[in-house]
Amino acid sequence: MRPMNRNALDTNRKSNPMSAPVRAVSLVLRTLIVCVALAVPVLAMPAMDGVEGSRIEAPALKKQGAGFVLLVSLQRA
């Protein structure tokens, strides 16, 4: 049996009248999936604002207060 060459496969694919709508639907579905994957985190942010404890915050630093005192005393000297 003789193998078909690549040109014969391409012409068969192009001559099929149903291949264009199938490719269009496939492209639309792929685009929709990508858009949904990108939009889900953005749309989830307002929902997370009202949830208590959803943010992880660093503990507040202890303020020493020596920086301003040193600055004022060095300017007077």
N, C-alpha and C positions, 0 to 999 in steps of 0.2 A: 504494500500500500504506500502510495506516495504522500509525503507530508505536504500540507498546504503552506504556501508562502505567506509572509506577513501582509502583503498587499491584498491578497484575497480575503484575509480576515478583516482588514480595515474597510474594504468595500462592502462586505456583508454587514458590518456594524452600521455603516452609514446608510445603507439601503433600507434598513429596517425602520418603518415609520413610527414604531412605538419607542424607539430608543431615545429620541429627543425628549419626549415628555417624562420618561423614566429618569433620565439624567437631570432634568430640571427639578423634578420632585426631590431627587436625592440631594441636589445642591441646596434647595430650600430647607430640607430637614437638617443638613449639616450646619447651615448658617443659623438656624433656630437653636440648635443645641449649643453652639458657641456663644450666642447672645444670652441664652439662659444661664450658662455657666459663668459668664462675666457679670450678669445682673444680680444674681442671688446674693453675693456678699454685700453689695451696695444697698439692696432693698432690705436686707436683714438688720442693718445698723439702726434704723429708727425703732425697730421692735426690741432691740437689746438695750436701748436707752432707759426704758422704764423698769428693767429687771434689776433688783437690788443685789449687789454683790457680783455683778457681771464684769466689773473692772478690777484689775489687779493694780494696786497703786503701791509705790514705794513708801516706806515709813518716812515721816517728816524728819528733816535734819535738825539737830539741836543747834540753836543759834547761840553763838558765843558772845557776839557783840563787841569783841575787842578790836575789830578792824576799823570801825569808825572812830573809836577813842584814839587809836594809834595815829590815824590820819590827821585828826585835829591837833594832837599834841606835837606831831612832827612839823606841822605848818607853823606853829607858834615858835618853835625853837630856832 
